Amino acid sequence: MTVKKYDIKDLSLAEVGRQRIEWAAREMPVLALIRQRFEKEKPLKGVRISGCLHITTETANLGLTLQAGGADLVLCASNPLSTQDDVAAALVEYGIPTFAIKGEDNDTYYKHVISALEHKPNLTIDDGADLVTTMHTKRKELLENVIGGSEETTTGVIRLRAMYADKKLKYPLVAVNDADTKHLFDNRYGTGQSTIDGITRATNILWAGKKVVVCGYGWTGRGVALRAKGFGSHVIVIEVEPVRALEAVMEGYQAMPLLEAAKIGDIFITVTGDKNVIDKKHFEVMKDGAIMANSGHFNAEINIPALEKLSKKKRTIRTYVEEYTLKDGRCLYLLGEGRLINLAAAEGHPASVMDMSFANQALCMEYLVKNKGKLEVKVHRVPEDIDKEVARLKLKAMGVAIDTLTAEQRKYLTSWEEGT
């Protein structure tokens, strides 16, 4: 038998995407189980969904699961640099219209968001809340069609809660990011690994011995610090919350003000979700050769306009590496235009961890349809039974069995009368 050999260059863009989507699916068994059920039950039949997500192989598998459940789905990118063009091409061939081009400018990005909204969605899925905020400000007439939506990220949940506090939110949202099976794994292990991966691909640096400054010690910061430490880096944590700073110190990291760390750091990674975390005063004291990257959702954490004002020259020295030569001769390096480095320079989170995040998304879409008209207009937590079901399915897929409480133990844990 002759085995046909081929070069991946011989394949169409969409076919390359299909193969990569299939590869990711091997690491997403929980989503596969949900897809099998959705194919039989069609819980989303006739429901229009607009999603603003990173257009990656993992997102494609979520899209195919929603489609299997009967949803009429369109997608757009949630970040100008995160789109995988081969995946976008494959999604279109799968019958899922996708508005996304890697490297699109800001105007094109928001045109694509509007294009996704013109689907007149009944449900929204967001990563950063751009879809929701755009609908609430620019396409208010579409709000009457919406049953509810879900939000993937810490940044997006913060924005949605601010909208609710300002009495601007017009339909119920589920904060998928708050699910234990999301933030404890996706944010910590997914972002931790993929951020290090993105910076390594962009720079080819050796992590061992480097002073790595992690700005923010939420679940994402914990993951980045953990992985940097594992590579032999000396990790410095920047925090404004005393409890988190104390936890970082107890984990063996240094904690100090950023202005102090700026003088000694080799690599700076922002993961706060806030604005101008690394600012003019920090650039002014950084060492020649300092590298800066961001893994927060928006490119606002590093004050790029301030950096440009301090510089006399700027050039792209490697793909995703911009060299800023300051007026005093020092060179500072910004990765991925200050956007999500794990998606700009790498492939984002490993599929295995996105399996749980997107399982939550799929089940929350079903939950919102089942509870149409019953949910208060606010930001809801993922129902506990969904969170636990995702964990149970993940353990099952991993071949892991756990114990259950006996009737006696359950009674003991709910009783106050007996202490022995």
PEFEN-V171255 format. One record per residue. RES is the residue in three letters. BURIAL is # if it has 9 or more other ideal C-beta (glycine too) atoms within 8 Angstrom, else .. Layout:
res: <RES;RES>
burial: <BURIAL;BURIAL>
This chain:
res: <MET;THR;VAL;LYS;LYS;TYR;ASP;ILE;LYS;ASP;LEU;SER;LEU;ALA;GLU;VAL;GLY;ARG;GLN;ARG;ILE;GLU;TRP;ALA;ALA;ARG;GLU;MET;PRO;VAL;LEU;ALA;LEU;ILE;ARG;GLN;ARG;PHE;GLU;LYS;GLU;LYS;PRO;LEU;LYS;GLY;VAL;ARG;ILE;SER;GLY;CYS;LEU;HIS;ILE;THR;THR;GLU;THR;ALA;ASN;LEU;GLY;LEU;THR;LEU;GLN;ALA;GLY;GLY;ALA;ASP;LEU;VAL;LEU;CYS;ALA;SER;ASN;PRO;LEU;SER;THR;GLN;ASP;ASP;VAL;ALA;ALA;ALA;LEU;VAL;GLU;TYR;GLY;ILE;PRO;THR;PHE;ALA;ILE;LYS;GLY;GLU;ASP;ASN;ASP;THR;TYR;TYR;LYS;HIS;VAL;ILE;SER;ALA;LEU;GLU;HIS;LYS;PRO;ASN;LEU;THR;ILE;ASP;ASP;GLY;ALA;ASP;LEU;VAL;THR;THR;MET;HIS;THR;LYS;ARG;LYS;GLU;LEU;LEU;GLU;ASN;VAL;ILE;GLY;GLY;SER;GLU;GLU;THR;THR;THR;GLY;VAL;ILE;ARG;LEU;ARG;ALA;MET;TYR;ALA;ASP;LYS;LYS;LEU;LYS;TYR;PRO;LEU;VAL;ALA;VAL;ASN;ASP;ALA;ASP;THR;LYS;HIS;LEU;PHE;ASP;ASN;ARG;TYR;GLY;THR;GLY;GLN;SER;THR;ILE;ASP;GLY;ILE;THR;ARG;ALA;THR;ASN;ILE;LEU;TRP;ALA;GLY;LYS;LYS;VAL;VAL;VAL;CYS;GLY;TYR;GLY;TRP;THR;GLY;ARG;GLY;VAL;ALA;LEU;ARG;ALA;LYS;GLY;PHE;GLY;SER;HIS;VAL;ILE;VAL;ILE;GLU;VAL;GLU;PRO;VAL;ARG;ALA;LEU;GLU;ALA;VAL;MET;GLU;GLY;TYR;GLN;ALA;MET;PRO;LEU;LEU;GLU;ALA;ALA;LYS;ILE;GLY;ASP;ILE;PHE;ILE;THR;VAL;THR;GLY;ASP;LYS;ASN;VAL;ILE;ASP;LYS;LYS;HIS;PHE;GLU;VAL;MET;LYS;ASP;GLY;ALA;ILE;MET;ALA;ASN;SER;GLY;HIS;PHE;ASN;ALA;GLU;ILE;ASN;ILE;PRO;ALA;LEU;GLU;LYS;LEU;SER;LYS;LYS;LYS;ARG;THR;ILE;ARG;THR;TYR;VAL;GLU;GLU;TYR;THR;LEU;LYS;ASP;GLY;ARG;CYS;LEU;TYR;LEU;LEU;GLY;GLU;GLY;ARG;LEU;ILE;ASN;LEU;ALA;ALA;ALA;GLU;GLY;HIS;PRO;ALA;SER;VAL;MET;ASP;MET;SER;PHE;ALA;ASN;GLN;ALA;LEU;CYS;MET;GLU;TYR;LEU;VAL;LYS;ASN;LYS;GLY;LYS;LEU;GLU;VAL;LYS;VAL;HIS;ARG;VAL;PRO;GLU;ASP;ILE;ASP;LYS;GLU;VAL;ALA;ARG;LEU;LYS;LEU;LYS;ALA;MET;GLY;VAL;ALA;ILE;ASP;THR;LEU;THR;ALA;GLU;GLN;ARG;LYS;TYR;LEU;THR;SER;TRP;GLU;GLU;GLY;THR>
burial: <.;.;.;.;.;.;.;.;.;.;#;.;#;#;#;#;#;#;#;#;#;.;.;#;#;.;#;#;#;#;#;#;#;#;#;.;.;#;#;.;.;#;#;#;.;.;#;#;#;#;#;#;#;#;#;#;#;#;#;#;#;#;#;#;#;#;#;#;#;#;#;.;#;#;#;#;#;#;#;#;#;#;#;#;#;#;#;#;#;#;#;#;.;#;.;#;.;#;#;#;#;#;.;#;.;.;.;#;#;#;#;#;#;#;#;#;#;.;#;.;#;.;#;#;#;#;#;#;#;#;#;#;#;#;#;#;.;.;.;.;.;#;#;.;.;#;#;#;#;#;#;#;#;#;#;#;#;#;#;#;#;.;#;#;.;.;.;.;#;.;#;#;#;#;#;#;#;#;#;.;#;#;#;.;#;#;#;#;#;#;#;#;#;#;#;#;#;#;#;#;#;#;#;.;#;.;#;.;.;#;#;#;#;#;#;#;#;#;#;#;#;#;#;#;#;#;#;#;#;.;#;.;#;.;#;#;#;#;#;.;.;.;.;#;#;.;#;#;#;.;.;.;#;.;#;.;.;#;#;.;#;#;#;.;#;#;#;#;#;#;#;#;#;.;.;#;#;#;#;#;.;#;#;.;.;#;#;.;.;#;#;#;#;#;#;#;#;.;#;#;#;#;#;#;.;#;#;#;.;#;#;.;.;.;.;.;.;.;.;#;#;#;#;#;#;#;.;.;.;#;#;#;#;#;#;#;#;#;#;#;#;#;#;#;#;#;.;#;#;#;#;.;#;#;#;#;#;#;#;#;#;#;#;#;#;#;#;#;#;.;#;.;.;.;#;.;.;.;#;#;.;#;.;.;.;#;#;.;#;#;#;.;#;#;#;.;#;.;.;.;.;.;.;.;.;.;.;.;.;#;.;.;.;.;.;.;.;.;.;.>
